[in-house]
Amino acid sequence: MGVTEKLWDALTTVIKMSDNMMSLNGSVKAQQAKVEGLTERVIRLEATLELLLRTGGSARKLPR
């Protein structure tokens, strides 16, 4: 195996790794957005629960 082949193999390996990192980066961003959305929902649920506990749970429902 010549030096040129070794360099070419190293270059293709780096390019493949770069592609994998770009794909992984996209996946991480999508997961981060999902986590942030869930965090917002939990905060809203906590606020609602706290309000219900403070009022004694006597929240009125709207008539149908």
C-alpha positions as CSV (number, residue, x, y, z in Angstrom):
1,M,0.0,0.0,0.0
2,G,1.5,3.3,-1.1
3,V,1.6,6.6,0.7
4,T,-1.0,8.0,-1.7
5,E,-3.5,5.2,-0.9
6,K,-3.0,5.7,2.8
7,L,-3.6,9.4,2.5
8,W,-6.7,8.8,0.3
9,D,-8.1,6.3,2.9
10,A,-7.5,8.8,5.7
11,L,-9.2,11.6,3.8
12,T,-12.2,9.4,3.0
13,T,-12.4,8.4,6.6
14,V,-12.4,12.0,7.7
15,I,-15.2,12.9,5.2
16,K,-17.3,9.9,6.4
17,M,-16.8,11.0,10.0
18,S,-17.8,14.5,9.2
19,D,-21.0,13.3,7.5
20,N,-21.8,11.2,10.5
21,M,-21.2,14.2,12.9
22,M,-23.5,16.4,10.8
23,S,-26.2,13.7,11.0
24,L,-25.7,13.3,14.7
25,N,-25.8,17.1,15.2
26,G,-29.2,17.2,13.5
27,S,-30.5,14.4,15.7
28,V,-29.3,16.2,18.8
29,K,-31.0,19.4,17.8
30,A,-34.3,17.6,17.2
31,Q,-34.0,15.9,20.6
32,Q,-33.2,19.2,22.3
33,A,-36.3,20.8,20.8
34,K,-38.4,17.9,22.1
35,V,-36.9,18.2,25.6
36,E,-37.5,21.9,25.7
37,G,-41.2,21.4,24.6
38,L,-41.7,18.8,27.4
39,T,-40.0,21.1,29.9
40,E,-42.5,23.9,29.0
41,R,-45.4,21.5,29.4
42,V,-44.2,20.4,32.8
43,I,-43.8,24.0,33.9
44,R,-47.4,24.7,32.9
45,L,-48.6,21.6,34.7
46,E,-46.8,22.6,37.8
47,A,-48.3,26.1,37.7
48,T,-51.8,24.7,37.3
49,L,-51.3,22.2,40.1
50,E,-50.0,24.9,42.4
51,L,-53.0,27.1,41.6
52,L,-55.4,24.3,42.3
53,L,-53.7,23.5,45.6
54,R,-53.8,27.1,46.7
55,T,-57.5,27.5,45.9
56,G,-58.4,24.2,47.6
57,G,-59.2,22.5,44.4
58,S,-62.6,24.2,44.1
59,A,-62.1,25.1,40.5
60,R,-65.4,25.5,38.6
61,K,-66.0,23.9,35.3
62,L,-67.7,25.7,32.5
63,P,-71.2,24.4,31.7
64,R,-71.6,22.5,28.5
